[in-house]
Amino acid sequence: GLPAGERAQWQAYYDRSQQHLRADKAALAVELKESGLKEATAAPYPGPGAPRVPGGVGTDWYKSPEGKAYVDSIVSYQIPSGGWSKALGFDQGPRKPGMHWSNKTDSWYYMGTFDNGATTGQLITLARAYQILKDPKYSAAFIKGLDYIFDAQYPNGGWPQVYPLGGWYHDEVTFNDDAMTHVVELLGDVANGKPDYDFVDLARRAKARTAADAGMRCILKTQVVENGQLT
């Protein structure tokens, strides 16, 4: 039902999503084979004493053995397509080969998601860790995650709750749990060259500005109108 001029954009988006999904599944299949496992194990939930990041810890924590181990664990749980799942036990050590990137093994929902601060929260943490520790693996993981955000943006400017697309309500442009808010705010900070993101190259900063602006236009277009008036 799309106008002819828009069909190619959406088809290309869908094809790219499917390509990422196939690659993610293939990567797990290789790990299972090499580990001699028949099926993937579930990732752990956070422990009751898990640190609150981003925002809940200071510079000294990042420099501590505990903090570095936590950030290294974040890197290990980055899915091949670049995002993160939610509710992951980063405090319980790095991901093991053959372990799902999610705490669920019955589907691929939430493998990569913006729900509950996932992906954006990890990226904020990685950028901060890079500025403090100057370990290039943190900046590399951030750039990979930023490119994931670019890939996940719909042609209409919004972001689905889950990417690669998983079907059902997960494909909808999502305001719930501040998913869109967190993405647009992060992109704005990158585009504006805020100190934590000054390692991002100028081409990606410009791309972040374009993506953030498109996201804002999507937000404006979706505002409810009643009796001809914006609510």
Backbone torsions as a table, in degrees:
resi	resn	phi	psi	omega
1	GLY	NA	-1.0	-179.8
2	LEU	-75.1	149.4	170.9
3	PRO	-57.9	148.3	-175.3
4	ALA	-54.8	-36.9	-177.6
5	GLY	-67.8	-18.3	-178.4
6	GLU	-99.5	-16.2	-172.8
7	ARG	-62.1	-41.5	-176.7
8	ALA	-62.5	-40.0	179.5
9	GLN	-61.3	-47.0	-177.0
10	TRP	-71.2	-36.3	177.5
11	GLN	-65.2	-40.8	178.3
12	ALA	-64.2	-39.0	177.6
13	TYR	-61.7	-49.1	-178.8
14	TYR	-61.7	-44.0	179.9
15	ASP	-61.5	-40.3	179.0
16	ARG	-65.1	-40.9	177.4
17	SER	-61.1	-44.3	-179.9
18	GLN	-65.4	-36.6	178.4
19	GLN	-63.4	-43.9	176.8
20	HIS	-61.8	-43.8	-178.2
21	LEU	-61.8	-44.6	179.1
22	ARG	-62.5	-40.6	-179.2
23	ALA	-66.7	-40.1	177.8
24	ASP	-61.5	-46.4	-179.3
25	LYS	-66.2	-38.3	179.6
26	ALA	-65.1	-38.5	179.5
27	ALA	-63.1	-42.1	178.5
28	LEU	-67.1	-39.8	179.7
29	ALA	-60.4	-40.2	178.4
30	VAL	-63.5	-44.1	178.9
31	GLU	-61.5	-43.0	179.7
32	LEU	-61.3	-44.0	-179.3
33	LYS	-64.3	-45.4	-178.1
34	GLU	-68.5	-27.4	-179.8
35	SER	-91.3	-5.2	-179.3
36	GLY	70.5	27.9	-178.8
37	LEU	-101.4	145.1	178.1
38	LYS	-86.8	-29.7	179.5
39	GLU	-148.2	158.9	-177.5
40	ALA	-75.0	148.9	172.8
41	THR	-93.6	156.8	-178.6
42	ALA	-80.2	143.1	173.4
43	ALA	-68.9	150.5	-178.3
44	PRO	-76.0	154.5	170.4
45	TYR	-78.7	159.8	176.1
46	PRO	-62.6	143.9	175.3
47	GLY	-74.8	164.2	-177.6
48	PRO	-62.1	-23.2	-179.9
49	GLY	-103.8	19.5	-177.9
50	ALA	-61.4	139.0	-179.8
51	PRO	-66.7	154.6	179.5
52	ARG	-95.2	102.1	176.1
53	VAL	-131.1	146.6	-4.1
54	PRO	-78.6	161.8	171.8
55	GLY	94.3	-20.4	-175.0
56	GLY	-100.5	3.7	-178.8
57	VAL	-134.5	160.8	-177.9
58	GLY	-108.9	-175.7	-176.7
59	THR	-58.6	-41.3	-177.9
60	ASP	-60.6	-34.4	-179.9
61	TRP	-64.3	-43.8	179.6
62	TYR	-60.6	-33.2	-178.4
63	LYS	-80.9	-15.3	-177.2
64	SER	-77.2	157.7	175.2
65	PRO	-56.1	-38.0	179.4
66	GLU	-63.6	-45.0	-178.3
67	GLY	-66.7	-44.4	179.8
68	LYS	-63.5	-40.4	178.6
69	ALA	-62.9	-37.7	-179.8
70	TYR	-65.6	-45.9	-179.1
71	VAL	-67.7	-37.8	175.6
72	ASP	-60.9	-36.7	177.7
73	SER	-65.1	-39.6	176.1
74	ILE	-56.8	-47.0	179.8
75	VAL	-58.7	-40.8	-176.2
76	SER	-66.2	-24.2	-177.8
77	TYR	-94.9	4.2	176.9
78	GLN	-70.2	123.4	-178.3
79	ILE	-70.6	155.7	-177.3
80	PRO	-52.4	-34.3	179.9
81	SER	-76.6	-11.1	169.6
82	GLY	119.3	-14.2	-177.4
83	GLY	-98.4	-168.0	178.0
84	TRP	-135.8	154.2	170.8
85	SER	-81.8	-173.8	-178.5
86	LYS	-116.4	164.1	176.8
87	ALA	53.5	54.4	-179.1
88	LEU	-105.6	142.6	-178.5
89	GLY	-85.5	68.4	179.4
90	PHE	-60.7	-23.5	-179.7
91	ASP	-75.9	-4.9	-175.8
92	GLN	-108.7	24.5	175.1
93	GLY	97.4	169.2	-176.6
94	PRO	-70.7	160.7	175.5
95	ARG	-64.1	139.1	179.5
96	LYS	-97.0	149.1	177.3
97	PRO	-55.0	133.9	-178.9
98	GLY	87.5	-0.6	176.7
99	MET	-90.2	139.6	176.3
100	HIS	-62.7	157.2	174.3
101	TRP	-82.8	0.4	-178.9
102	SER	-127.6	162.1	175.6
103	ASN	-83.5	7.6	176.0
104	LYS	-118.2	141.9	179.9
105	THR	-118.6	1.5	-175.6
106	ASP	-91.7	-2.9	179.1
107	SER	-163.9	176.1	177.2
108	TRP	-103.3	12.5	173.4
109	TYR	-62.1	142.9	175.0
110	TYR	66.7	14.1	174.5
111	MET	-59.0	-47.2	171.8
112	GLY	-127.4	125.2	-174.4
113	THR	-151.6	158.7	172.2
114	PHE	-105.1	4.4	-178.4
115	ASP	-69.3	142.5	175.6
116	ASN	55.0	34.7	176.4
117	GLY	77.5	9.2	179.7
118	ALA	-70.9	154.4	-177.5
119	THR	69.9	-58.2	178.7
120	THR	-63.9	-40.2	178.6
121	GLY	-63.3	-41.9	178.6
122	GLN	-66.2	-38.0	-179.5
123	LEU	-67.3	-40.7	176.8
124	ILE	-60.4	-43.4	179.9
125	THR	-64.6	-43.4	-179.7
126	LEU	-64.0	-41.5	179.5
127	ALA	-62.7	-42.9	179.0
128	ARG	-64.8	-42.4	179.7
129	ALA	-62.3	-39.3	179.5
130	TYR	-64.0	-42.0	-178.5
131	GLN	-64.3	-31.9	-178.0
132	ILE	-86.2	-42.3	-172.0
133	LEU	-102.8	-18.8	179.0
134	LYS	57.7	31.1	176.6
135	ASP	-87.5	118.9	-174.7
136	PRO	-63.5	-18.8	178.6
137	LYS	-68.1	-25.4	178.2
138	TYR	-75.1	-41.8	177.5
139	SER	-67.6	-36.6	179.2
140	ALA	-65.2	-41.7	178.3
141	ALA	-65.7	-36.9	177.8
142	PHE	-63.1	-48.0	-178.7
143	ILE	-60.9	-41.4	177.3
144	LYS	-61.3	-40.8	177.9
145	GLY	-69.0	-35.9	177.2
146	LEU	-65.1	-42.4	177.1
147	ASP	-63.2	-34.1	175.2
148	TYR	-60.3	-43.4	178.2
149	ILE	-61.6	-42.7	177.6
150	PHE	-60.1	-45.6	-179.4
151	ASP	-64.2	-34.2	-174.1
152	ALA	-78.2	-14.9	-176.5
153	GLN	-71.9	127.4	177.6
154	TYR	-66.9	156.2	174.7
155	PRO	-57.4	-23.6	178.8
156	ASN	-84.7	-0.1	176.4
157	GLY	100.4	-12.6	-179.0
158	GLY	-89.7	175.8	175.4
159	TRP	-125.5	139.3	174.4
160	PRO	-72.7	166.4	176.7
161	GLN	-69.7	-34.3	-175.0
162	VAL	-129.4	136.9	175.5
163	TYR	-147.4	134.3	0.3
164	PRO	-57.3	153.9	-174.6
165	LEU	-55.1	138.9	-178.1
166	GLY	-116.7	-5.1	-177.4
167	GLY	89.9	173.1	177.7
168	TRP	60.2	-152.3	-174.0
169	TYR	-70.1	-12.8	-179.2
170	HIS	-64.2	-20.7	-179.5
171	ASP	-82.2	-11.5	-175.2
172	GLU	-73.2	146.5	168.8
173	VAL	-58.0	127.0	-165.8
174	THR	-118.5	118.4	172.1
175	PHE	-95.1	-24.0	-178.4
176	ASN	-54.8	143.5	-179.4
177	ASP	56.3	26.2	175.8
178	ASP	60.3	27.5	-178.3
179	ALA	-57.7	-54.1	179.1
180	MET	-63.2	-40.8	-178.6
181	THR	-58.2	-48.6	-177.7
182	HIS	-62.5	-39.9	-179.3
183	VAL	-66.3	-48.7	-177.2
184	VAL	-64.8	-39.6	179.0
185	GLU	-64.4	-43.9	178.8
186	LEU	-61.6	-46.2	179.8
187	LEU	-62.0	-37.4	177.5
188	GLY	-63.4	-41.5	178.9
189	ASP	-65.2	-40.4	177.6
190	VAL	-64.9	-46.7	-178.1
191	ALA	-61.1	-36.0	-177.9
192	ASN	-82.7	-0.4	177.4
193	GLY	65.2	35.7	178.2
194	LYS	-59.7	151.1	-169.5
195	PRO	-49.0	-40.7	-178.6
196	ASP	-65.0	-18.5	-174.3
197	TYR	-115.0	17.6	-175.7
198	ASP	-70.4	-8.9	177.0
199	PHE	-82.6	-10.5	-179.3
200	VAL	-73.7	132.4	-176.9
201	ASP	-65.3	158.3	-174.6
202	LEU	-63.6	-34.0	-179.8
203	ALA	-64.5	-41.4	179.3
204	ARG	-72.8	-32.2	175.8
205	ARG	-62.6	-42.1	178.5
206	ALA	-65.4	-40.5	178.2
207	LYS	-64.6	-36.8	177.3
208	ALA	-63.9	-38.9	177.7
209	ARG	-63.6	-45.3	179.1
210	THR	-61.2	-44.2	-178.8
211	ALA	-67.0	-41.8	179.5
212	ALA	-64.4	-41.8	178.6
213	ASP	-63.4	-41.2	177.8
214	ALA	-65.3	-36.6	176.8
215	GLY	-64.1	-40.7	177.9
216	MET	-65.5	-38.7	178.0
217	ARG	-64.0	-37.7	177.4
218	CYS	-63.3	-43.2	178.8
219	ILE	-59.8	-44.1	-179.7
220	LEU	-65.1	-39.6	-179.4
221	LYS	-66.6	-25.8	-176.3
222	THR	-91.6	0.7	178.9
223	GLN	-62.5	135.1	-176.9
224	VAL	-69.7	136.3	176.5
225	VAL	-113.8	128.6	176.4
226	GLU	-125.8	125.0	179.5
227	ASN	55.3	39.4	176.8
228	GLY	78.6	2.7	-177.2
229	GLN	-115.9	138.3	173.4
230	LEU	-66.9	131.7	-179.0
231	THR	-80.4	NA	NA
